[in-house]
Amino acid sequence: MSSLGKDLIEAMEEAAAHAEGKGGAARVHTIEVPDVRAIREVLGLSQQAFARAYRIPLATLKGWEQGRRHPDATASAYLSVIAHLPREAREALSAA
């Protein structure tokens, strides 16, 4: 068996042990998912204006707000920046 095959089997065994509550080697990552609609509403922007201002595809924004999709870690971090520094985020995008 190749070393890749052995690595895959070992990884699956670790994942199975973690799922059963055994072993402690696995890392658990939690992502804080921001309330996209609340951020947008605090800023007083329509979906279209928010999407345009922060260069987020409108369909993606709608999916987040309707709960069909959730922002990944990078998008969550970006939304957090928008929530805390909305003007600076816009300025950074307009300078690019």
C-alpha positions in Angstrom: 0.0 0.0 0.0 1.3 3.5 -0.8 2.1 6.0 1.9 -0.9 8.1 0.7 -3.2 5.1 1.3 -1.8 4.6 4.8 -2.2 8.3 5.6 -5.8 8.2 4.4 -6.6 5.1 6.5 -4.9 6.7 9.6 -6.9 9.9 9.1 -10.2 8.1 8.8 -9.4 6.0 11.9 -8.7 9.2 13.8 -11.9 10.8 12.5 -13.9 7.8 13.6 -12.3 7.8 17.0 -13.1 11.5 17.4 -16.7 10.9 16.4 -17.0 8.2 19.0 -15.6 10.5 21.7 -12.3 8.7 21.9 -8.9 10.2 21.4 -7.9 13.8 21.9 -5.7 14.7 18.9 -8.5 16.3 16.8 -8.9 20.0 16.7 -12.3 21.5 16.6 -12.9 24.8 14.9 -15.9 26.9 15.5 -16.9 29.7 13.2 -18.9 32.6 14.5 -21.5 33.2 11.8 -22.5 36.8 11.9 -26.1 37.9 11.4 -25.7 39.3 7.9 -29.2 40.9 7.8 -28.6 42.7 11.1 -25.3 44.1 9.9 -26.9 45.3 6.7 -29.9 46.8 8.5 -27.8 48.6 11.0 -26.0 50.2 8.1 -29.4 51.2 6.6 -28.6 49.5 3.2 -30.8 47.5 0.9 -29.5 44.1 -0.1 -28.5 45.5 -3.5 -26.7 48.5 -2.0 -24.9 46.4 0.6 -23.8 43.8 -2.0 -22.5 46.5 -4.3 -20.7 48.5 -1.6 -18.9 45.5 -0.2 -18.5 43.5 -3.5 -20.5 40.5 -2.4 -22.5 38.8 -5.1 -26.2 39.6 -4.5 -27.2 35.9 -4.8 -24.7 35.0 -2.1 -26.0 37.7 0.2 -29.6 36.6 -0.3 -28.6 33.0 0.4 -26.9 34.0 3.6 -29.9 36.1 4.8 -32.4 33.4 3.9 -30.4 30.7 5.6 -29.9 28.6 2.5 -26.1 29.1 2.8 -23.7 30.2 5.5 -20.6 32.3 5.2 -17.4 30.3 5.4 -14.6 31.4 7.8 -13.1 34.0 5.4 -16.5 35.5 4.6 -17.4 35.5 8.3 -14.2 37.4 9.1 -15.0 39.9 6.3 -18.5 40.4 7.6 -17.1 41.1 11.1 -14.8 43.7 9.6 -17.8 45.3 7.9 -19.8 45.2 11.1 -17.1 47.0 13.1 -15.4 49.2 10.5 -18.0 49.7 7.7 -16.5 53.0 6.4 -13.0 51.7 6.4 -14.0 48.6 4.6 -15.6 50.6 1.9 -12.7 52.9 1.6 -10.3 50.0 1.3 -12.4 48.6 -1.5 -12.6 51.9 -3.4 -8.8 52.2 -3.2 -8.2 48.8 -4.8 
